[in-house]
Amino acid sequence: MRISTITGLSILLLAGAARAQDAPRDFCADRPGKGSPPCVMDRGRFQAELGVADAAFSRGGGASVDDVTYGGLELRLGLTDRVEGQLAWNAYEHVRAKDRASGQASVADGVGDLTAAVRWSLKNPGGDGVSLAVQPFVSAPVGSDGIGSGAWEGGVVVPVSLPLNGAWSLSLSPQIDARADSDGSGRHAGFGGAIGVGRSFGPVSLGAELWADRDLDPGGHVTQASFDLTAAWQPPAVRDLQLDLSAYAGLNSDTPDLELVVGVAKRF
């Protein structure tokens, strides 16, 4: 009886360990914010993230520009325990630029380019603790005239997250790209990234980040920067669902004055 009891306890312990090992990772979305998290989807798990609306407004230099995107879709699939694949595409973008002195306006609209990426976790793929990943990506020029870049582009992001005291965390996502020249003659380098802090309050997560980007186009170098506030809510009554809001405030004249974003993410 003693042997049977020990054997039974051993089986229960092994079964519990197996269930713990098979437990899904914490829900982790790329949304909201401009940075990229280092977390990777569980093998075989699928996640869809949708930017329902993204509106950026610029006023300055005698002109106004309204840039609104609907249906910014990102699909994520866990390929292995440490690698996930991603596809991202904007279903519709509308850009209206107006010269306030003459009253003349120009409009461009249509679909965006298609971006494919692979995120490979180098440490803690679940995003817990100190987490590090590398994410190369490439964009195919399938976008409409005036919306897409018109050329193949690519780059790499290195997402990092660090736990701070309590429920606070620090995130970094440096990035370097090869971008199309504005005159279509070749490609040039661009670099930037986001650094932010976040805190969870039960099902609600709040964050603040600084984002900057330097574009080394031969036709004229451009630097953009913004201060961003984000909020995300995971409804306790619905598994693997997140709703989010973001507000980005431009910090110089080359950055949209204000950008507002609302979106949703669902894991399957």
N, C-alpha and C positions, 0 to 999 in steps of 0.2 A: 504493500500500500504506500509505503514511503517513497519507493522508486516511482510508482505511478503518479503520486502527487508532484514530485520533482519534475517528472517528464511533462505533466500537464502545465505546470507553472512555466517551464521553459518554452513550451509551445505558445502559450499566451504572450510571453515576453517577446518572442520572435515575431509573432503576428502583429503586436503593437508597434514594434520597431519598423516592420515592413509598411504598416499603414502610415507611420510618421514620415518614412522616407518617400512614400508616394503622395503625400499631401501636397497640394498645389502651392506654388509660391504666392506671396502677397500680391494683390492686384497692383500693377505698376503701369501707368500710361505715359506715353511721350508728352501728352498734353497735361497742363497748359504751360505757357512760357516758350521762350525762344531757344533755350538750351535743350540738350538731349540727355536723358538719364542713362546710366550704365546697366540697368536691369535687362534681363533677357527672358523671353517667353519660355515656359515649360515646353519640353519636346512634344510636338503634336498639338499644342494649344494654339488657338487662333484668336486674334483681336482686331477689331475694326474701330478706328478713331475718325471722327468727322468734325471738321470745322464748319459748323452750320452757317456762320456768317463771320467775315473778317473785314472790317471797314477802317481804312486809313485816310486821314484828312491832312492836307498840307496847305498852308497859307503863307505866302511870302514871296518877295521878289517880283511883285506885281502880277502874280499868277496864283491860281488855286487848283489843286488836284485832289480828286476824290477817287480812291481805288478800293473797290468792294469785291470781295471774293465769296462765292457761295459753293458749298460742297467740296471743301478741301479734305480729301479722303486719304487715309493711311491704313494699309493692311499689314499686319504683322503675323508671322508664323514661326513657331519654335521648330528649328530643324534638328538640333541636338540639344544636349543639356546646357551647352555653352554658346550656341550660335542660333541666331534668328535671322530670317529674311524679311525685307520690307519693300513695299511698293507705295508710292505717294503720287497723287495727281489732283489738280484743281479742276473741278467740273465746269466752273464758269467764273470768269473775272471780267469786271467792267471798270475801265479807267476813263475818267473825264477830266480833261485839262482845259482851263479857261484863262485867257489873258484878260485881266480885269480892266485894263485901259481901253482896249479895242472891243471887248466883248466877244471876241471870236473864241470858239471852243473846238476841241478835237476829241474824238471818242475812239477807243479801241476796246474790243471785247472778244471773248471766245474762251477756249480751253487752255489749260496750262501744260507745261512739259511734264513728262513722266520720269520720276526718279526711283531708281532701284538701289537698295543698300543692304549691307550685311553687318550685323552687330555681333562681335565676338567678345565674349566676356573673358577677361584675363584674371579677374578675382571677384568672388562672390556674385555669381550670376543672378541671384535673387534680389540684389540691390541692398541687402542688409550689411551692416558693418562698413568697413572701407571697401568700396566697390570701384572697379576699373574695367573699361572696355575700349575697343577700337572699332570704328565704324566707317569703312570706306563706302563711297557712293558714286553713282554716275547718273547723269540726267540726259534723256533722249529728247531731241528737239521736235516734239510732236505738237507743240503749242501753236495757237493762232498767231498771225502777224500782229505785232505790237504787244503781245502778251508773253509768248515764249522767247527764249534767248536766241533761237535760230541756229544754234550750234551745240555739239556735244560738250558737256561740262562734267567735271568730277572733282572729288576731293576726299578728305578724311576728317572725321571728328573723333576726339578722344574724351568720352564722357567719364567723369569722376564724381563720386559722392563720398562724403565723410560725415559720420555721426558726430554731433556735438553733445553738450550736456543736455540731459532730459530728452524732450521730443524734438529738439532742433537738429537740423542737418545743413551741411554746406555742399553745394554742387558747383562743378566746373565743367565746361565743355569747349575747350579750344578747338579751332577749326582752321584748315587751310585748303584752298580751292585752286583749280585751274578754270578760269572764266573766259567767256568769249569777249573779244574786243568790241567796243561800241560801233566801230566802222566795219566789222565783219572780216577783218584782215588776218586775224590770228587769235591767240589766247594770252592771257596775262594772269598773274597771281592775285589772290585775295586772301585775307586772313581775318580772324576775329574770334568771337565767342561770347559766352555769358558766364557770369559768376553770381550765385544767388544763395539765399538762405531760406529755409522753410520750416514750418512747425505744424504738427498735427494736433487737432482738438477733436478727438473722437473721429467721426466720419468726415470732418471738415479739415482741409489742408490749406494753409495760407502761405504765400511766398512773396519775396521781393528779390529782384535781380537787376544787375547792370549788364547791358549788352552793348557791344561795339563791333564795328566792321570797317575794314580798310580795303578799298578797291583800288588796285594799282593799274587801272586802265591807261594805256598810253595817251588817250585823248583827254585825260584829266583825272587825277587822283581824287577819290571821294572818301570821306570818313563819315560814318553814321554812328549814332549812339543813342541809347534810350534807357529810361528808368521804368521798370516794369513791375506791376502788381498782379498777382494771380490768386485765384481761389478755386478750389475743387471740392465737390461733395459726393460721397458715395452713399446713396440711400440705404439705410440698414435693411429695409424690406426687400431690396432687389440685389441679388448676387451679381458681382462682377460688372457693375455699372458705375460710371462716373459722369457727372455734369460739371462743366467748368466755365469760368469767366476770367477775362484778362483785360488789363488796360495798360497801354504802353505810351509813355510821354517822351517825345523827342527832346534831345538835349542840345541839338545844334540845327542850323538852317537846312542841312542836307537830309535830315531825318523827318518823317511825317510828324506833325505837331501832336497828333493824337491817333491812336489805333485801338479799336475795341474789338474783342473777339469773344465768341460764345461757341461752345462745342460739347461733344459727348464721346465717351469711349465705352465699348462693351467687349468683354472677354467671353469666348465660347468654348 
